[in-house]
Amino acid sequence: MPPARIRATGSYVPRKRLTNLDLEKMVDTSDEWITTRTGIRERRIAGPAEACSDLALKASKRALKAGGVKAADLDLIIVATVTPDTFVPSAACVLQSKLGASRAAAFDVNAACSGFIYALSVADSFIRSGKCLNVLVVGSEVLSRVTNWQDRSTCVLFGDGAGAALLGPASDETFQSRIISVNIYADGNMGDLLMIPAGGSRRPASEDTLKNRLHCLQMSGNETFKIAVKTLESLVRNTLGAAGLTPSDISLFVPHQANLRIIRATAERLGIPIDKVAVNIDRLGNTSAASIPIALDEAVRSGRVKSGDYVLLEAFGGGLTWASALLRW
Ligand code: UT7
């Protein structure tokens, strides 16, 4: 069976911008603190009528158009998200209906910020096994709905957006353009570092959970930061080593956009020059599962990725989870 490849990408971010100056009026923070500690200057916020599947729909339509594939020809839709429209049905099923992708199976993947690469891994397996030809993988988040706007340690970080990738089998005999490897990992022992404590079966919604804002994201930022930097360097080295490559072979490095300091530290430790790194955290903040497909789509559309380039994706997030994907474009 041929390997899988990304045929096309698409993305969408809501129009409304929330700047650091806006946040200065909401909590005890400053543009200077947010910029120096995170690299974020502004983030996008979904409109009141926009939910996860609405953002996903716009990104998906762009990916399908760029790939020249009709929604009716999709075999599988996977949405990576921690902010689905509803728990049931899944965001992927809502998206399937909105797209009119009546032949496609559909389900969500929850691996927080690593979700897009986790979903890519599932799609890759379905294509390699010959079970599916056309697979749509979407990362879509409306984190503004699970943000505690009174908690300065988290509310300055997150934003909303969606990115999509259309996958299919590698098309020629050399299989040059393909997914070389996808690697996914987890350590549930550290799940408490980043969580939404209530709203699930452990702690259903109650007056108490609402009063204490337990339906919002909580993060031990500094601890997560240190583990992320340490983990990501070895993750990338192992991913490249397994393919017989070194960091200098990479033309485009697309890290999850959690913190500019994490991105810079990882790139520096690996010796990847910053001009080879896709960065949009300054404009979009941390969009969790959406950050990688949005950054990838921006790079593709601006002509930063050429045929034959090695592209490396990596992510680290809640779960804890971490993941990498090595692609030949
Ligand atoms: O995407 C999923 C994975 N997530 C990550 O990888 C995120 C990793 N973590 C981070 O990006 C960083 O840890 C943060 C940006 C969240 C925080 O930066 P930090 O350098 O780790 O700061 P800190 O949490 O150690 O806090 C330093 C100080 C504290 O004050 P004291 O105790 O030193 O007086 C905080 O209360 O900064 C204070 N602080 C703020 N001050 C102004 C925390 N948030 C803010 C704020 N504005 N928004």
Residues whose N, C-alpha, C, O or C-beta is under 5 A from the ligand:
A	BS01	UT7	D28 T29 S30 W33 R37 T38 C113 R152 S153 V156 G221 N222 T224 F225 A228 A258 N259 F316 G317 G318
